[in-house]
């Protein structure tokens, strides 16, 4: 995992975070835990995964230092992921602290919604920019089959309460061939009734088992179903990794994320750090740097910045090239989404 120092001297200014293909990284996805209160079948085995000892995980203070460093290097958007972020105690206090970091323009949280309900007013008070809520089905029994937990009503109530509180919500729906593809239109209609964005995601190979059940339903197939159901649908260009669509009469938007096909690599601005401090410059590739160990061994911010720049400069052109370096598949709960 040791990174060779290859970052060009002309880009040595700490505010510059750019790879060799000219892509600037301005978006940090930080996992705050590898714990989760669901066992979604596309994310991890039914038995779960071996949990890392707590001493191996970043402390809140270490994460705050890291966010400040990334903000000084040009990161403008922060997303907290997991695992499930709301199972870790202290998350609201952490959000309050990072919300005040100069340079950050948006702070977001990705959640499965099971424990979200009790935090909604806190999130509104903190000024969180948006919530990404995972919901792959509108059928309680199907939810139980997928998540291996009976929690649909809690997630649905959390969604309603977020909307009532005026929080910006994006609904993430992983489409699985032969399982929930028959709900694409019903899920899309949520954006007709409410001002949210419903985003359909190709199933990705991150269940921690390396087992591909069926060929994923492609972004093109998903789009064809939406076009058949909503003849007036129009493409609105890309927002991050999502191809967005508007539909006449809809209060919200629709989106498609080609997570398996990887259509978005040429404009990717993301960098990921796992809860135990591993930095990934690509979702599909291996960890490039152990930030936790460097921080705990006394590295200065300048030394950390240089190591991060080196890792970013060496980033592969796309997710297919990065995947060639990855040994096996890892659970999404450990990667951090």
Helices and strands as residue ranges (DSSP letters): G 9-11, E 27-31, G 54-56, H 60-72, E 77-81, G 85-87, H 91-99, E 106-111, G 116-119, H 120-126, E 130-134, H 140-147, H 152-164, E 169-175, G 181-183, H 184-188, H 190-193, E 197-202, H 219-229, E 234-239, E 242-246, E 253-257, G 265-267, E 270-273, E 278-280, E 289-290, H 291-296, H 301-313, H 319-323, H 332-335
